[in-house]
Amino acid sequence: MTSNHDPGQAIDLPDKLAKPARRALIAAGYVRLEQLAKLRESELLKLHGMGPKGIDQLRRALADRGLSFADGK
């Protein structure tokens, strides 16, 4: 599996996010919550390892920062 993540870039994802979901996001190049705010939930659910629980954790983490997923599911 190849990763689009730059090893020098800090990862800003919830600490309690399940490892498969975390790996899926990092492999797709998503390492910051701000990046996820540009996406729809349905786009993230297409990633292998990302499920409803992970989406819920990300939704709460985004809300804590005053952010949300893009409109539409």
C-alpha positions in Angstrom: 0.0 0.0 0.0 1.4 3.4 -0.9 0.7 6.5 1.1 0.2 10.1 0.1 1.3 11.2 3.5 4.5 13.3 3.8 6.3 11.9 6.8 7.4 15.3 7.9 3.8 16.5 8.2 2.1 16.3 11.7 -0.9 14.1 12.0 -3.9 15.9 13.4 -6.6 13.2 13.8 -8.5 12.1 17.0 -6.3 9.9 19.3 -9.1 7.4 19.9 -9.8 6.9 16.2 -9.6 3.2 15.4 -6.4 2.1 13.8 -7.9 0.8 10.5 -9.7 4.2 10.0 -6.6 6.1 10.9 -4.5 4.1 8.4 -7.2 4.6 5.7 -7.1 8.3 6.1 -3.3 8.6 6.2 -3.0 6.3 3.2 -5.4 8.6 1.3 -3.4 11.7 2.3 -5.8 13.0 4.9 -3.8 13.9 8.1 -5.6 17.0 9.3 -9.2 17.6 10.4 -9.4 20.7 8.3 -8.8 18.5 5.2 -11.8 16.3 6.2 -14.1 19.3 6.5 -13.9 19.6 2.7 -15.2 16.1 2.2 -18.6 14.5 2.4 -19.1 11.6 4.8 -20.0 9.4 1.8 -16.5 10.0 0.3 -14.8 8.9 3.5 -17.0 5.8 3.9 -15.6 4.6 0.6 -12.2 4.2 2.2 -11.3 0.6 3.2 -11.2 0.7 7.0 -13.6 3.6 7.5 -17.0 2.8 9.0 -19.9 4.6 10.8 -18.1 4.6 14.1 -15.1 6.3 12.6 -17.3 8.9 10.9 -19.0 9.6 14.1 -15.7 10.2 15.9 -14.5 12.5 13.2 -17.8 14.4 13.1 -17.5 15.1 16.9 -13.8 16.1 16.5 -14.7 18.5 13.7 -17.6 19.9 15.8 -15.2 20.6 18.7 -13.3 22.9 16.3 -16.4 24.5 14.9 -16.1 22.5 11.6 -18.3 19.9 9.9 -18.2 17.7 6.8 -19.1 19.2 3.5 -22.9 19.5 2.8 -24.6 16.3 1.6 -23.9 12.8 2.8 
